[in-house]
Amino acid sequence: VIPSRGGGGATTVAVNLAVSLAAKMPNHGKTDAGHNRVLLLDLDIQFGNTGTYVDVEDNGALVDLLAGNTEPTPERILAAVQKTDHGIDIITAPTMFVPVTAMTPDLAGHILRVLRRHYAYVIIDLPRAALDWVEPLVKMSNRLVLVSAGSVPCIRQAKRPVDLFRYLDIDLKIALSM
């Protein structure tokens, strides 16, 4: 889920999408082992606030993953996950300021590959900026939800990322949510 502009409701869409998917799954998103099968990954690492939507505080785990000098093990990535009372798991964005360059394309791709092996759905709340580490995540995705308001200026803003993804030759269904 990516916003066409700040304050456009992308986080609300991401959270509601994750909770809705979990509610439609058997046992409301929980497997027999009790693990949630929908994960909400907040990679808006400077301004993300998905945790506030589901009453989960940042546990500092994403900052630890970003600060590591080596590729994190799957166990370390899964240790960053927190349970919610909404039938989903979450990795929250840091509450402290983190430069967007702290994430790399390799690390982003590695984190997503690990999470995809453990979850039926991984919903990612992405930043608005066109960053080098966003491209591999979008390429690994099944669908992109671009959130925009319906005004002409907002639709023009929404066209920019669509044009960028077409330029990058990303063959992906793009759903526009207004």
VEXSE-547133 format. One record per atom (N, C-alpha, C): atom name; z, y, x. Coordinates in nm, 4 decimals, padded with zeros to 6 digits, always signed. Layout:
name CA; w Z; v Y; u X
...
//
This chain:
name N; w +00.0000; v -00.1161; u +00.0862
name CA; w +00.0000; v +00.0000; u +00.0000
name C; w +00.0000; v +00.1217; u +00.0904
name N; w -00.0956; v +00.2098; u +00.0678
name CA; w -00.1078; v +00.3285; u +00.1522
name C; w -00.1262; v +00.4521; u +00.0638
name N; w -00.0586; v +00.5610; u +00.0974
name CA; w -00.0731; v +00.6833; u +00.0167
name C; w -00.1955; v +00.7632; u +00.0615
name N; w -00.2567; v +00.8331; u -00.0321
name CA; w -00.3647; v +00.9242; u +00.0046
name C; w -00.3073; v +01.0588; u +00.0470
name N; w -00.1822; v +01.0835; u +00.0078
name CA; w -00.1117; v +01.2059; u +00.0479
name C; w +00.0372; v +01.1782; u +00.0383
name N; w +00.1173; v +01.2600; u +00.1042
name CA; w +00.2622; v +01.2435; u +00.0972
name C; w +00.3141; v +01.2715; u -00.0417
name N; w +00.4147; v +01.1992; u -00.0840
name CA; w +00.4751; v +01.2213; u -00.2149
name C; w +00.3910; v +01.1724; u -00.3307
name N; w +00.2942; v +01.0866; u -00.3022
name CA; w +00.2027; v +01.0405; u -00.4059
name C; w +00.2481; v +00.9180; u -00.4824
name N; w +00.3623; v +00.8587; u -00.4447
name CA; w +00.4143; v +00.7444; u -00.5182
name C; w +00.3828; v +00.6088; u -00.4588
name N; w +00.3338; v +00.6039; u -00.3353
name CA; w +00.2978; v +00.4758; u -00.2746
name C; w +00.4190; v +00.3845; u -00.2576
name N; w +00.5327; v +00.4398; u -00.2193
name CA; w +00.6524; v +00.3574; u -00.2038
name C; w +00.6957; v +00.3007; u -00.3380
name N; w +00.6886; v +00.3798; u -00.4410
name CA; w +00.7230; v +00.3317; u -00.5753
name C; w +00.6308; v +00.2170; u -00.6148
name N; w +00.5014; v +00.2312; u -00.5882
name CA; w +00.4060; v +00.1247; u -00.6188
name C; w +00.4383; v -00.0001; u -00.5375
name N; w +00.4665; v +00.0153; u -00.4080
name CA; w +00.4958; v -00.0997; u -00.3220
name C; w +00.6194; v -00.1754; u -00.3701
name N; w +00.7254; v -00.1034; u -00.4003
name CA; w +00.8491; v -00.1671; u -00.4465
name C; w +00.8265; v -00.2366; u -00.5802
name N; w +00.7624; v -00.1681; u -00.6735
name CA; w +00.7384; v -00.2281; u -00.8051
name C; w +00.6444; v -00.3478; u -00.7966
name N; w +00.5460; v -00.3429; u -00.7095
name CA; w +00.4560; v -00.4552; u -00.6899
name C; w +00.5333; v -00.5760; u -00.6364
name N; w +00.6169; v -00.5544; u -00.5365
name CA; w +00.6954; v -00.6643; u -00.4787
name C; w +00.7883; v -00.7264; u -00.5830
name N; w +00.8602; v -00.6443; u -00.6565
name CA; w +00.9545; v -00.6941; u -00.7572
name C; w +00.8789; v -00.7653; u -00.8695
name N; w +00.7647; v -00.7110; u -00.9097
name CA; w +00.6853; v -00.7751; u -01.0158
name C; w +00.6323; v -00.9107; u -00.9723
name N; w +00.5847; v -00.9202; u -00.8498
name CA; w +00.5363; v -01.0491; u -00.7988
name C; w +00.6493; v -01.1518; u -00.7935
name N; w +00.7653; v -01.1090; u -00.7481
name CA; w +00.8796; v -01.2002; u -00.7404
name C; w +00.9214; v -01.2476; u -00.8792
name N; w +00.9164; v -01.1584; u -00.9780
name CA; w +00.9574; v -01.1943; u -01.1140
name C; w +00.8627; v -01.2958; u -01.1769
name N; w +00.7373; v -01.2977; u -01.1331
name CA; w +00.6395; v -01.3907; u -01.1893
name C; w +00.6401; v -01.5265; u -01.1207
name N; w +00.7123; v -01.5362; u -01.0101
name CA; w +00.7159; v -01.6622; u -00.9361
name C; w +00.8205; v -01.7548; u -00.9969
name N; w +00.8039; v -01.8856; u -00.9770
name CA; w +00.9073; v -01.9787; u -01.0246
name C; w +01.0431; v -01.9404; u -00.9672
name N; w +01.1469; v -01.9536; u -01.0467
name CA; w +01.2828; v -01.9183; u -01.0057
name C; w +01.2941; v -01.7712; u -00.9648
name N; w +01.2121; v -01.6855; u -01.0235
name CA; w +01.2132; v -01.5418; u -00.9958
name C; w +01.2058; v -01.5106; u -00.8478
name N; w +01.1092; v -01.5723; u -00.7794
name CA; w +01.0836; v -01.5397; u -00.6402
name C; w +01.1643; v -01.6189; u -00.5411
name N; w +01.2493; v -01.7087; u -00.5873
name CA; w +01.3321; v -01.7859; u -00.4951
name C; w +01.2820; v -01.9294; u -00.4876
name N; w +01.2788; v -01.9830; u -00.3670
name CA; w +01.2424; v -02.1220; u -00.3490
name C; w +01.3656; v -02.2071; u -00.3775
name N; w +01.3501; v -02.3376; u -00.3742
name CA; w +01.4636; v -02.4253; u -00.3965
name C; w +01.5740; v -02.4027; u -00.2944
name N; w +01.5355; v -02.3621; u -00.1737
name CA; w +01.6349; v -02.3374; u -00.0691
name C; w +01.7050; v -02.2029; u -00.0889
name N; w +01.6635; v -02.1255; u -00.1898
name CA; w +01.7280; v -01.9981; u -00.2173
name C; w +01.6665; v -01.8809; u -00.1435
name N; w +01.5590; v -01.9038; u -00.0688
name CA; w +01.4955; v -01.7955; u +00.0051
name C; w +01.3928; v -01.7260; u -00.0828
name N; w +01.3913; v -01.5942; u -00.0746
name CA; w +01.2914; v -01.5187; u -00.1505
name C; w +01.1530; v -01.5443; u -00.0926
name N; w +01.0526; v -01.5411; u -00.1786
name CA; w +00.9167; v -01.5679; u -00.1345
name C; w +00.8305; v -01.4431; u -00.1350
name N; w +00.8900; v -01.3282; u -00.1618
name CA; w +00.8195; v -01.2009; u -00.1550
name C; w +00.8982; v -01.1121; u -00.0590
name N; w +00.8264; v -01.0561; u +00.0377
name CA; w +00.8897; v -00.9670; u +00.1347
name C; w +00.8268; v -00.8295; u +00.1260
name N; w +00.9085; v -00.7283; u +00.1263
name CA; w +00.8639; v -00.5898; u +00.1307
name C; w +00.8893; v -00.5391; u +00.2720
name N; w +00.7845; v -00.5020; u +00.3413
name CA; w +00.7910; v -00.4573; u +00.4801
name C; w +00.7605; v -00.3087; u +00.4850
name N; w +00.8599; v -00.2285; u +00.5183
name CA; w +00.8428; v -00.0835; u +00.5218
name C; w +00.8039; v -00.0412; u +00.6634
name N; w +00.6753; v -00.0196; u +00.6824
name CA; w +00.6269; v +00.0236; u +00.8130
name C; w +00.5916; v +00.1723; u +00.8161
name N; w +00.6400; v +00.2457; u +00.7188
name CA; w +00.6325; v +00.3913; u +00.7278
name C; w +00.7511; v +00.4300; u +00.8156
name N; w +00.7377; v +00.4021; u +00.9470
name CA; w +00.8538; v +00.4014; u +01.0356
name C; w +00.9176; v +00.5381; u +01.0579
name N; w +00.8521; v +00.6453; u +01.0190
name CA; w +00.9150; v +00.7764; u +01.0319
name C; w +00.9748; v +00.8269; u +00.9009
name N; w +00.9131; v +00.7939; u +00.7894
name CA; w +00.9575; v +00.8515; u +00.6629
name C; w +00.9812; v +00.7476; u +00.5535
name N; w +00.9811; v +00.6206; u +00.5892
name CA; w +00.9968; v +00.5156; u +00.4896
name C; w +01.1351; v +00.5153; u +00.4266
name N; w +01.1394; v +00.4796; u +00.2996
name CA; w +01.2681; v +00.4745; u +00.2299
name C; w +01.2719; v +00.3665; u +00.1226
name N; w +01.2012; v +00.2557; u +00.1458
name CA; w +01.2032; v +00.1488; u +00.0461
name C; w +01.3440; v +00.0946; u +00.0241
name N; w +01.4247; v +00.0949; u +00.1283
name CA; w +01.5613; v +00.0443; u +00.1156
name C; w +01.6409; v +00.1179; u +00.0095
name N; w +01.6181; v +00.2481; u -00.0052
name CA; w +01.6918; v +00.3234; u -00.1064
name C; w +01.6536; v +00.2796; u -00.2480
name N; w +01.5306; v +00.2318; u -00.2654
name CA; w +01.4852; v +00.1871; u -00.3967
name C; w +01.5552; v +00.0579; u -00.4399
name N; w +01.5938; v -00.0230; u -00.3422
name CA; w +01.6533; v -00.1537; u -00.3737
name C; w +01.7977; v -00.1651; u -00.3240
name N; w +01.8598; v -00.0513; u -00.2943
name CA; w +02.0008; v -00.0439; u -00.2535
name C; w +02.0311; v -00.1273; u -00.1295
name N; w +01.9460; v -00.1159; u -00.0281
name CA; w +01.9676; v -00.1851; u +00.0982
name C; w +01.9645; v -00.0809; u +00.2099
name N; w +02.0670; v -00.0813; u +00.2935
name CA; w +02.0742; v +00.0110; u +00.4068
name C; w +01.9991; v -00.0464; u +00.5260
name N; w +01.9450; v +00.0405; u +00.6074
name CA; w +01.8785; v -00.0001; u +00.7311
name C; w +01.9789; v -00.0726; u +00.8199
name N; w +01.9426; v -00.1919; u +00.8656
name CA; w +02.0310; v -00.2689; u +00.9533
name C; w +01.9956; v -00.2502; u +01.1011
name N; w +01.9010; v -00.1614; u +01.1299
name CA; w +01.8627; v -00.1323; u +01.2674
name C; w +01.7704; v -00.2350; u +01.3302
name N; w +01.7344; v -00.3390; u +01.2567
name CA; w +01.6570; v -00.4489; u +01.3138
name C; w +01.5145; v -00.4091; u +01.3504
name N; w +01.4512; v -00.3243; u +01.2705
name CA; w +01.3147; v -00.2846; u +01.3032
name C; w +01.3127; v -00.2010; u +01.4314
name N; w +01.4116; v -00.1156; u +01.4495
name CA; w +01.4208; v -00.0390; u +01.5740
name C; w +01.4349; v -00.1343; u +01.6920
name N; w +01.5157; v -00.2379; u +01.6758
name CA; w +01.5317; v -00.3374; u +01.7828
name C; w +01.3992; v -00.4068; u +01.8134
name N; w +01.3232; v -00.4409; u +01.7102
name CA; w +01.1933; v -00.5048; u +01.7325
name C; w +01.0973; v -00.4104; u +01.8046
name N; w +01.1017; v -00.2825; u +01.7687
name CA; w +01.0141; v -00.1836; u +01.8306
name C; w +01.0532; v -00.1549; u +01.9755
name N; w +01.1810; v -00.1670; u +02.0051
name CA; w +01.2306; v -00.1321; u +02.1385
name C; w +01.2187; v -00.2456; u +02.2395
name N; w +01.1893; v -00.3651; u +02.1934
name CA; w +01.1833; v -00.4797; u +02.2841
name C; w +01.0687; v -00.4704; u +02.3831
name N; w +01.0899; v -00.5267; u +02.5001
name CA; w +00.9864; v -00.5267; u +02.6036
name C; w +00.8960; v -00.6487; u +02.5954
name N; w +00.9392; v -00.7479; u +02.5213
name CA; w +00.8598; v -00.8695; u +02.5066
name C; w +00.8319; v -00.8930; u +02.3590
name N; w +00.7349; v -00.9798; u +02.3332
name CA; w +00.7015; v -01.0134; u +02.1956
name C; w +00.8220; v -01.0823; u +02.1317
name N; w +00.8681; v -01.0320; u +02.0168
name CA; w +00.9862; v -01.0936; u +01.9551
name C; w +00.9570; v -01.2337; u +01.9037
name N; w +01.0567; v -01.3182; u +01.9126
name CA; w +01.0427; v -01.4539; u +01.8613
name C; w +01.0386; v -01.4493; u +01.7092
name N; w +00.9827; v -01.5523; u +01.6472
name CA; w +00.9858; v -01.5569; u +01.5000
name C; w +01.1290; v -01.5488; u +01.4463
name N; w +01.2228; v -01.6103; u +01.5152
name CA; w +01.3633; v -01.6064; u +01.4696
name C; w +01.4169; v -01.4633; u +01.4703
name N; w +01.3794; v -01.3861; u +01.5711
name CA; w +01.4255; v -01.2474; u +01.5784
name C; w +01.3630; v -01.1630; u +01.4673
name N; w +01.2360; v -01.1880; u +01.4381
name CA; w +01.1699; v -01.1149; u +01.3295
name C; w +01.2349; v -01.1511; u +01.1962
name N; w +01.2565; v -01.2780; u +01.1728
name CA; w +01.3175; v -01.3210; u +01.0464
name C; w +01.4621; v -01.2742; u +01.0346
name N; w +01.5291; v -01.2523; u +01.1469
name CA; w +01.6660; v -01.2004; u +01.1440
name C; w +01.6702; v -01.0550; u +01.0964
name N; w +01.5568; v -00.9860; u +01.1014
name CA; w +01.5494; v -00.8477; u +01.0537
name C; w +01.5469; v -00.8394; u +00.9016
name N; w +01.5181; v -00.9505; u +00.8370
name CA; w +01.5033; v -00.9546; u +00.6914
name C; w +01.6392; v -00.9445; u +00.6230
name N; w +01.6424; v -00.8656; u +00.5158
name CA; w +01.7627; v -00.8542; u +00.4334
name C; w +01.7296; v -00.8954; u +00.2904
name N; w +01.8231; v -00.9582; u +00.2250
name CA; w +01.8083; v -00.9977; u +00.0840
name C; w +01.8380; v -00.8771; u -00.0051
name N; w +01.7806; v -00.8783; u -00.1227
name CA; w +01.8120; v -00.7753; u -00.2228
name C; w +01.8543; v -00.8439; u -00.3518
name N; w +01.9056; v -00.7653; u -00.4433
name CA; w +01.9413; v -00.8157; u -00.5759
name C; w +01.8219; v -00.8118; u -00.6716
name N; w +01.7042; v -00.7817; u -00.6197
name CA; w +01.5851; v -00.7652; u -00.7029
name C; w +01.4855; v -00.8801; u -00.6875
name N; w +01.5284; v -00.9892; u -00.6244
name CA; w +01.4417; v -01.1055; u -00.6101
name C; w +01.3443; v -01.0972; u -00.4945
name N; w +01.3602; v -00.9990; u -00.4077
name CA; w +01.2731; v -00.9842; u -00.2911
name C; w +01.3577; v -00.9752; u -00.1655
name N; w +01.2938; v -01.0012; u -00.0518
name CA; w +01.3520; v -00.9725; u +00.0779
name C; w +01.2887; v -00.8435; u +00.1275
name N; w +01.3530; v -00.7799; u +00.2261
name CA; w +01.3019; v -00.6516; u +00.2746
name C; w +01.3311; v -00.6354; u +00.4229
name N; w +01.2387; v -00.5718; u +00.4907
name CA; w +01.2647; v -00.5148; u +00.6233
name C; w +01.2457; v -00.3650; u +00.6047
name N; w +01.3550; v -00.2918; u +00.6212
name CA; w +01.3529; v -00.1485; u +00.5942
name C; w +01.2997; v -00.0699; u +00.7136
name N; w +01.2508; v +00.0485; u +00.6850
name CA; w +01.2125; v +00.1419; u +00.7905
name C; w +01.3413; v +00.1962; u +00.8533
name N; w +01.3322; v +00.2386; u +00.9776
name CA; w +01.4512; v +00.2942; u +01.0427
name C; w +01.4975; v +00.4234; u +00.9750
name N; w +01.6277; v +00.4437; u +00.9740
name CA; w +01.6796; v +00.5713; u +00.9241
name C; w +01.6779; v +00.6768; u +01.0337
name N; w +01.6760; v +00.6327; u +01.1590
name CA; w +01.6655; v +00.7268; u +01.2707
name C; w +01.5186; v +00.7558; u +01.2997
name N; w +01.4922; v +00.8699; u +01.3629
name CA; w +01.3544; v +00.9062; u +01.3945
name C; w +01.3002; v +00.8134; u +01.5022
name N; w +01.1830; v +00.7577; u +01.4758
name CA; w +01.1146; v +00.6697; u +01.5699
name C; w +00.9717; v +00.7209; u +01.5828
name N; w +00.9223; v +00.7387; u +01.7057
name CA; w +00.7833; v +00.7824; u +01.7191
name C; w +00.6872; v +00.6759; u +01.6652
name N; w +00.5805; v +00.7179; u +01.5999
name CA; w +00.4857; v +00.6219; u +01.5437
name C; w +00.4202; v +00.5388; u +01.6529
name N; w +00.4219; v +00.5884; u +01.7750
name CA; w +00.3647; v +00.5146; u +01.8874
name C; w +00.4556; v +00.4012; u +01.9351
name N; w +00.5749; v +00.3906; u +01.8776
name CA; w +00.6648; v +00.2796; u +01.9141
name C; w +00.6076; v +00.1463; u +01.8664
name N; w +00.5286; v +00.1498; u +01.7607
name CA; w +00.4613; v +00.0297; u +01.7106
name C; w +00.3274; v +00.0178; u +01.7826
name N; w +00.2886; v -00.1037; u +01.8129
name CA; w +00.1593; v -00.1280; u +01.8776
name C; w +00.0768; v -00.2200; u +01.7885
name N; w -00.0547; v -00.2221; u +01.8082
name CA; w -00.1371; v -00.3145; u +01.7285
name C; w -00.0956; v -00.4606; u +01.7472
name N; w -00.0651; v -00.5008; u +01.8699
name CA; w -00.0253; v -00.6396; u +01.8956
name C; w +00.1058; v -00.6741; u +01.8261
name N; w +00.2042; v -00.5846; u +01.8354
name CA; w +00.3336; v -00.6104; u +01.7724
name C; w +00.3202; v -00.6146; u +01.6206
name N; w +00.2469; v -00.5202; u +01.5638
name CA; w +00.2279; v -00.5177; u +01.4180
name C; w +00.1630; v -00.6468; u +01.3699
name N; w +00.0573; v -00.6893; u +01.4391
name CA; w -00.0105; v -00.8131; u +01.4013
name C; w +00.0795; v -00.9344; u +01.4154
name N; w +00.1574; v -00.9388; u +01.5221
name CA; w +00.2492; v -01.0514; u +01.5444
name C; w +00.3544; v -01.0585; u +01.4336
name N; w +00.4148; v -00.9453; u +01.4004
name CA; w +00.5162; v -00.9422; u +01.2948
name C; w +00.4563; v -00.9926; u +01.1636
name N; w +00.3384; v -00.9439; u +01.1285
name CA; w +00.2772; v -00.9854; u +01.0021
name C; w +00.2417; v -01.1343; u +01.0032
name N; w +00.1900; v -01.1853; u +01.1140
name CA; w +00.1575; v -01.3292; u +01.1210
name C; w +00.2831; v -01.4145; u +01.0992
name N; w +00.3937; v -01.3768; u +01.1612
name CA; w +00.5184; v -01.4515; u +01.1440
name C; w +00.5626; v -01.4466; u +00.9980
name N; w +00.5622; v -01.3290; u +00.9387
name CA; w +00.6091; v -01.3148; u +00.8005
name C; w +00.5184; v -01.3879; u +00.7019
name N; w +00.3891; v -01.3890; u +00.7263
name CA; w +00.2967; v -01.4582; u +00.6361
name C; w +00.3204; v -01.6089; u +00.6355
name N; w +00.3715; v -01.6627; u +00.7451
name CA; w +00.4020; v -01.8065; u +00.7498
name C; w +00.5256; v -01.8414; u +00.6663
name N; w +00.6086; v -01.7432; u +00.6371
name CA; w +00.7343; v -01.7697; u +00.5672
name C; w +00.7399; v -01.7157; u +00.4247
name N; w +00.6426; v -01.6363; u +00.3863
name CA; w +00.6450; v -01.5731; u +00.2537
name C; w +00.5122; v -01.5928; u +00.1821
name N; w +00.5205; v -01.6103; u +00.0509
name CA; w +00.3995; v -01.6202; u -00.0302
name C; w +00.3287; v -01.4848; u -00.0365
name N; w +00.4068; v -01.3770; u -00.0407
name CA; w +00.3527; v -01.2419; u -00.0452
name C; w +00.4289; v -01.1547; u +00.0534
name N; w +00.3542; v -01.0728; u +00.1272
name CA; w +00.4127; v -00.9687; u +00.2112
name C; w +00.3495; v -00.8384; u +00.1660
name N; w +00.4296; v -00.7526; u +00.1077
name CA; w +00.3840; v -00.6214; u +00.0630
name C; w +00.4250; v -00.5222; u +00.1710
name N; w +00.3283; v -00.4474; u +00.2222
name CA; w +00.3558; v -00.3532; u +00.3309
name C; w +00.3414; v -00.2110; u +00.2787
name N; w +00.4459; v -00.1320; u +00.2983
name CA; w +00.4409; v +00.0105; u +00.2687
name C; w +00.3992; v +00.0792; u +00.3991
name N; w +00.2752; v +00.1289; u +00.4020
name CA; w +00.2174; v +00.1856; u +00.5239
name C; w +00.2303; v +00.3375; u +00.5270
name N; w +00.2260; v +00.3944; u +00.6470
name CA; w +00.2249; v +00.5405; u +00.6566
name C; w +00.0874; v +00.5946; u +00.6202
name N; w +00.0827; v +00.7220; u +00.5942
name CA; w -00.0433; v +00.7869; u +00.5573
name C; w -00.1348; v +00.8033; u +00.6781
name N; w -00.0788; v +00.8146; u +00.7961
name CA; w -00.1565; v +00.8444; u +00.9162
name C; w -00.2485; v +00.7288; u +00.9552
name N; w -00.3642; v +00.7624; u +01.0113
name CA; w -00.4574; v +00.6630; u +01.0643
name C; w -00.4136; v +00.6304; u +01.2068
name N; w -00.3357; v +00.5244; u +01.2201
name CA; w -00.2802; v +00.4847; u +01.3491
name C; w -00.3477; v +00.3579; u +01.3980
name N; w -00.3509; v +00.3388; u +01.5288
name CA; w -00.4200; v +00.2219; u +01.5832
name C; w -00.3576; v +00.0912; u +01.5385
name N; w -00.2298; v +00.0893; u +01.5052
name CA; w -00.1654; v -00.0349; u +01.4633
name C; w -00.1785; v -00.0610; u +01.3135
name N; w -00.2296; v +00.0330; u +01.2385
name CA; w -00.2516; v +00.0100; u +01.0952
name C; w -00.3775; v -00.0755; u +01.0748
name N; w -00.4785; v -00.0545; u +01.1567
name CA; w -00.6052; v -00.1275; u +01.1411
name C; w -00.5882; v -00.2797; u +01.1410
name N; w -00.5160; v -00.3397; u +01.2389
name CA; w -00.5042; v -00.4862; u +01.2336
name C; w -00.4287; v -00.5351; u +01.1101
name N; w -00.3339; v -00.4569; u +01.0619
name CA; w -00.2612; v -00.4959; u +00.9411
name C; w -00.3538; v -00.4960; u +00.8203
name N; w -00.4359; v -00.3933; u +00.8102
name CA; w -00.5299; v -00.3847; u +00.6987
name C; w -00.6319; v -00.4981; u +00.7085
name N; w -00.6781; v -00.5288; u +00.8290
name CA; w -00.7744; v -00.6374; u +00.8466
name C; w -00.7153; v -00.7725; u +00.8084
name N; w -00.5848; v -00.7897; u +00.8246
name CA; w -00.5193; v -00.9159; u +00.7900
name C; w -00.4821; v -00.9233; u +00.6425
name N; w -00.4987; v -00.8149; u +00.5706
name CA; w -00.4553; v -00.8071; u +00.4312
name C; w -00.5590; v -00.8649; u +00.3365
name N; w -00.5109; v -00.9069; u +00.2198
name CA; w -00.5991; v -00.9548; u +00.1146
name C; w -00.6460; v -00.8421; u +00.0243
name N; w -00.5651; v -00.7382; u +00.0160
name CA; w -00.5972; v -00.6272; u -00.0731
name C; w -00.5280; v -00.5020; u -00.0221
name N; w -00.5942; v -00.3894; u -00.0429
name CA; w -00.5373; v -00.2597; u -00.0084
name C; w -00.5202; v -00.1813; u -00.1371
name N; w -00.4009; v -00.1310; u -00.1585
name CA; w -00.3751; v -00.0452; u -00.2741
name C; w -00.3604; v +00.0962; u -00.2204
name N; w -00.4518; v +00.1813; u -00.2582
name CA; w -00.4518; v +00.3211; u -00.2181
name C; w -00.3969; v +00.4016; u -00.3351
name N; w -00.2877; v +00.4712; u -00.3118
name CA; w -00.2193; v +00.5432; u -00.4195
name C; w -00.2555; v +00.6912; u -00.4113
name N; w -00.2996; v +00.7447; u -00.5254
name CA; w -00.3419; v +00.8838; u -00.5315
name C; w -00.3105; v +00.9427; u -00.6682
name N; w -00.2932; v +01.0724; u -00.6706
name CA; w -00.2880; v +01.1433; u -00.7975
name C; w -00.4321; v +01.1609; u -00.8454
name N; w -00.4499; v +01.1994; u -00.9703
name CA; w -00.5831; v +01.2063; u -01.0291
name C; w -00.6550; v +01.3380; u -01.0139
name N; w -00.5969; v +01.4361; u -00.9450
name CA; w -00.6635; v +01.5654; u -00.9307
name C; w -00.7801; v +01.5542; u -00.8324
name N; w -00.8727; v +01.6478; u -00.8407
name CA; w -00.9894; v +01.6475; u -00.7522
name C; w -00.9476; v +01.6541; u -00.6051
name N; w -00.8553; v +01.7435; u -00.5662
name CA; w -00.8147; v +01.7446; u -00.4245
name C; w -00.7540; v +01.6110; u -00.3796
name N; w -00.6776; v +01.5465; u -00.4653
name CA; w -00.6171; v +01.4182; u -00.4289
name C; w -00.7215; v +01.3079; u -00.4161
name N; w -00.8197; v +01.3078; u -00.5049
name CA; w -00.9267; v +01.2084; u -00.4970
name C; w -01.0078; v +01.2302; u -00.3694
name N; w -01.0293; v +01.3556; u -00.3332
name CA; w -01.0981; v +01.3832; u -00.2058
name C; w -01.0174; v +01.3292; u -00.0879
name N; w -00.8862; v +01.3460; u -00.0932
name CA; w -00.8000; v +01.2915; u +00.0134
name C; w -00.8086; v +01.1392; u +00.0153
name N; w -00.8159; v +01.0775; u -00.1018
name CA; w -00.8226; v +00.9317; u -00.1102
name C; w -00.9529; v +00.8781; u -00.0515
name N; w -01.0577; v +00.9580; u -00.0574
name CA; w -01.1863; v +00.9148; u -00.0035
name C; w -01.1813; v +00.8991; u +00.1481
name N; w -01.0985; v +00.9747; u +00.2162
name CA; w -01.0913; v +00.9684; u +00.3621
name C; w -01.0533; v +00.8297; u +00.4137
name N; w -00.9420; v +00.7712; u +00.3679
name CA; w -00.9116; v +00.6371; u +00.4190
name C; w -01.0139; v +00.5325; u +00.3756
name N; w -01.0700; v +00.5468; u +00.2573
name CA; w -01.1737; v +00.4524; u +00.2138
name C; w -01.2919; v +00.4592; u +00.3100
name N; w -01.3348; v +00.5809; u +00.3437
name CA; w -01.4446; v +00.5976; u +00.4393
name C; w -01.4075; v +00.5410; u +00.5762
name N; w -01.2838; v +00.5613; u +00.6197
name CA; w -01.2392; v +00.5083; u +00.7485
name C; w -01.2460; v +00.3561; u +00.7495
name N; w -01.1964; v +00.2916; u +00.6458
name CA; w -01.1968; v +00.1457; u +00.6418
name C; w -01.3391; v +00.0910; u +00.6332
name N; w -01.4258; v +00.1618; u +00.5655
name CA; w -01.5666; v +00.1202; u +00.5635
name C; w -01.6289; v +00.1346; u +00.7016
name N; w -01.5966; v +00.2439; u +00.7702
name CA; w -01.6463; v +00.2660; u +00.9060
name C; w -01.5981; v +00.1560; u +01.0006
name N; w -01.4747; v +00.1137; u +00.9834
name CA; w -01.4184; v +00.0078; u +01.0673
name C; w -01.4693; v -00.1296; u +01.0256
name N; w -01.5538; v -00.1327; u +00.9227
name CA; w -01.6142; v -00.2560; u +00.8726
name C; w -01.5083; v -00.3550; u +00.8257
name N; w -01.4135; v -00.3035; u +00.7511
name CA; w -01.3099; v -00.3881; u +00.6941
name C; w -01.3546; v -00.4311; u +00.5560
name N; w -01.3828; v -00.5594; u +00.5426
name CA; w -01.4286; v -00.6150; u +00.4155
name C; w -01.3052; v -00.6494; u +00.3327
name N; w -01.2662; v -00.5587; u +00.2459
name CA; w -01.1403; v -00.5706; u +00.1759
name C; w -01.1544; v -00.5071; u +00.0383
name N; w -01.0948; v -00.5733; u -00.0605
name CA; w -01.0889; v -00.5119; u -00.1926
name C; w -00.9921; v -00.3943; u -00.1853
name N; w -01.0352; v -00.2808; u -00.2337
name CA; w -00.9491; v -00.1628; u -00.2362
name C; w -00.9259; v -00.1261; u -00.3821
name N; w -00.7982; v -00.1266; u -00.4202
name CA; w -00.7602; v -00.0892; u -00.5556
name C; w -00.7025; v +00.0521; u -00.5498
name N; w -00.7525; v +00.1384; u -00.6355
name CA; w -00.7015; v +00.2748; u -00.6414
name C; w -00.6001; v +00.2828; u -00.7537
name N; w -00.4793; v +00.3255; u -00.7198
name CA; w -00.3725; v +00.3379; u -00.8192
name C; w -00.3404; v +00.4855; u -00.8375
name N; w -00.3481; v +00.5336; u -00.9631
name CA; w -00.3180; v +00.6756; u -00.9908
name C; w -00.2045; v +00.6846; u -01.0890
//
